Amino acid sequence: MVKWQQLASTLKVPEKVELKDPKDFKIIGQPTKNVDGEKITSGAPLFGLDFKREGMKIAMIEHSPAFGMKLKGFNEEVNQINAWHL
């Protein structure tokens, strides 16, 4: 199987590229409305972190507070949690 980067490396770089005229832009430079802004600020929608189910456990990754710090240890009980419910 040929990898994409190998295939791309065989392509020639064009001398001149024709760009789209800015008056033909459909999205760039157009005002957009944040349709969820009011819902987010009022707490109305249900986001991933808002979802809860009875007995549900949550796991999060904690990163070190400074670059280069090493892990001293961890709670091995975490390995006992059956977190997969389909």
HUVENWO-V608074 format. One record per helix or strand of 2 or more residues. SS is the DSSP state (alpha for helix, beta for strand). FROM is the first residue (numbers start at 1). LEN is the number of residues. If there is no record, write none. Layout:
[[SS:FROM:LEN] [SS:FROM:LEN]]
This chain:
[[alpha:4:6] [alpha:22:3] [alpha:37:6] [alpha:48:3] [alpha:76:5]]
